[in-house]
Amino acid sequence: MDIACDFNITIVGLGLIGGSMAKSIRENLSVKSIWALDLDRDVLKEAHESGIIDDLFEDDTIPIKNSDIVILCTYPNAVLEFMKKNRDNFKHGALITDTSGIKEKIVQGARDVLRSDCEFIGGHPMSGKESMGYKYSDGSIFQGTNYIITPDEKSNKELVLLLKEILFTIGFKRIIEMSPREHDRIVAYTSQLPHILACIMMNSKSFERSKDLHGGSFRDITRVADINCELWSELLHENKQNIVAELEAVIEDIKNISKMIDNDDIDSLKVVFKNSSMLRKEMNYEKA
């Protein structure tokens, strides 16, 4: 898709996701200006000198007041604080979106804070890296991945379509619409639970006794244990009801498998293994 975008975009938070957004937009879209805000002035200077963003500002309100689209790529609570702080600074008719891993609290907060002439559409890229920070950002990390958005019946349909067009253009394969509540329930299982399990494996007392004997399967299952501690602590805290439900379910599953092993129930184990093998093949990640 080749779309010319005669507008200004500001990205707030030039870390891994924000930096990757800026680079991907620069590579794939013809926009009037790409601006960014970040607490780290050195990161902004680096992005400016490399041509990823267009200008540097001493006054952060200037790009906000002149941006048609604002993409908030900060931690969840910082997203809400930024919207509250800049309520009167957003341009009339601006589209504001975010990339945080929880949605219900963010979407409700946006409704409570933003002016009625601004549009908020929650978003969440299902992509990333283990490493954090702008230096690891990469415009190609979104290629072929999924993006969740959470508009509702009151959302401006033209702006929803515009956001989708932008996301497809910068490389996302599928744009999935769902409610904020459904998003938080699903990612508790598909994203947050795997990070918890990886961290449990790394914190096990067995790790030290076996660290010279780790094979590929151990490396695969613990890959996401190299984690942004502050971000993930906040995500799990804010989505704790869904997370606790998923943890209780997986604990029950572990107990059931433990009973099968303890009772020498080989046939039941084979059923579990065959089912998991079949489902994993159907996911077909390697050919995606």
Secondary structure, DSSP 4 states (H G I P E B T S, - for coil): ---EEEEEEEEE--SHHHHHHHHHHHHH-EEEEEEEE-S-HHHHHHHHHTTSSS---SSTHHHHHT-SEEEE-S-HHHHHHHHHHTTTTSPTT-EEEE--S--HHHHHHHHHHS-TTSEEE-EEEE---SS-SGGG--TTTTTT-EEEE---TTS-HHHHHHHHHHHHHTT-SEEEE--HHHHHHHHIIIIIHHHHHHHHHHHSHHHHHHGGG--HHHHHHTGGGS--HHHHHHHHHHTHHHHHHHHHHHHHHHHHHHHHHHTT-HHHHHHHHHHHHHHHHHH-GGG-
